[in-house]
Amino acid sequence: MQSISRKKIFFPLNPAFRKYLKLYEREMPLPVSYEELKYYDSGIPVYDKAGKDTLWESVFYPQSMTAQLHAGLKRIYSILKAGGDQSAEEHLHIERIDYCTFGNSHPFRIKIVNNYNEVYDYFYIKIADASRIYGLELEHIVSPYWMNFLVDGNTLVEEHIAGVPGDQFAKDYLDRPEFNKKRIAKEFVKFNERCFVRLLGDMRSYNFIFDITPDFDDVQFRIRAIDFDQQFYEGKKTLYMPQFFKENRVFVELAMQHLNAEVVKQYQQEERSLIARRIKTQRHRIKDLRDVIMTDRVSFPEKISQLGEELAQHYHDPVFARCKTMGEIIERSLKRLLVNSLR
């Protein structure tokens, strides 16, 4: 059983990181802040279709601020989705604002609806924690997925990542006869490797989703992280390996049942090669990000020391043990990929 830090503190964005975010058009003025959303009057619990409490509550605001608040939220959606084009805002409306009472980040979830066709979308407003934003940026660079988010002061806006949560997938989808379990096992192995290499922690089943895509004669699966609070924060190596969480045991058993050691090694190497290729393609951006992370404080000395020692033993690489910041550790982890890809 893994032992995650019970209360991860939020780390502020330092000036160098804000400069980086502005350079890559991640930081810009927004009309609504996280702090403003906290001034709600009341709330009611949100239940799922089975009548179970979701730990979210729909919140309601004073009538005097609702119109301006909704207009600001529609503007944020336009900036996030359409580069600031306001032409669609007149036929959008904010149907619901939910607040999550569970976990560290306490996000607001905005449900926005198109009046013409009733198609809806979500986005999230959270506290701008440096760990989480580093996680989003690294996901954008080293994973196959484009990450869409904005920052303004202490406010972080994130696009909704659609898919079936891992715990729900295990319960309701895993045993469907049309699903090839070997493909599911393969994707979990690759996801596990991607998290470990880029040091994204706490990937329990409810912190990632399955993207399910019908193909010619089969169904394809992709696993995507949806929570980035534990980006290179913890000291224990196994906290960055989804395979060691009891919540993911069903996927580990699936891999053990359907994949032998040589195939697992092949999939791990494939994922590392893909990450190395992405790093080379984005070499200027990742260099700029590395320069910021190297001097930033996003964990504690005892955690940095523990992780460095454990990775030094894991890779038989003493350089990890000499690292003084999490930035140095992630740089070494990614540099190993590049060196090995040249062999």
Stockholm file with secondary structure:
# STOCKHOLM 1.0

chainA/1-343         MQSISRKKIFFPLNPAFRKYLKLYEREMPLPVSYEELKYYDSGIPVYDKAGKDTLWESVFYPQSMTAQLHAGLKRIYSILKAGGDQSAEEHLHIERIDYCTFGNSHPFRIKIVNNYNEVYDYFYIKIADASRIYGLELEHIVSPYWMNFLVDGNTLVEEHIAGVPGDQFAKDYLDRPEFNKKRIAKEFVKFNERCFVRLLGDMRSYNFIFDITPDFDDVQFRIRAIDFDQQFYEGKKTLYMPQFFKENRVFVELAMQHLNAEVVKQYQQEERSLIARRIKTQRHRIKDLRDVIMTDRVSFPEKISQLGEELAQHYHDPVFARCKTMGEIIERSLKRLLVNSLR
#=GR chainA/1-343 SS CCCCCSSCCCCCCCHHHHHHHHHTTCBCCCSSCHHHHTCCCEEEEEECTTSCEEEEEEEECCHHHHHHHHHHHHHHHHHHHHTTCCTTGGGEEEEEEEEECSSSSCCEEEEEEETTTCCEEEEEEEECCHHHHHHHHHHHHHSSSCCCEEEETTEEEEECCCSEEHHHHHHHTTTCTTSCHHHHHHHHHHHHHHHHHHTBCCCCGGGEEEEEEECSSSEEEEEEECCCTTBSCCSCGGGGCGGGCGGGHHHHHHHHHHCCHHHHHHHHHHHHHHHHHHHHHTHHHHHHHHHHHHTCCCSCHHHHHHHHHHHHHHHTCTTGGGCCSHHHHHHHHHHHHHHHHTC
#=GC SS_cons         CCCCCSSCCCCCCCHHHHHHHHHTTCBCCCSSCHHHHTCCCEEEEEECTTSCEEEEEEEECCHHHHHHHHHHHHHHHHHHHHTTCCTTGGGEEEEEEEEECSSSSCCEEEEEEETTTCCEEEEEEEECCHHHHHHHHHHHHHSSSCCCEEEETTEEEEECCCSEEHHHHHHHTTTCTTSCHHHHHHHHHHHHHHHHHHTBCCCCGGGEEEEEEECSSSEEEEEEECCCTTBSCCSCGGGGCGGGCGGGHHHHHHHHHHCCHHHHHHHHHHHHHHHHHHHHHTHHHHHHHHHHHHTCCCSCHHHHHHHHHHHHHHHTCTTGGGCCSHHHHHHHHHHHHHHHHTC
//
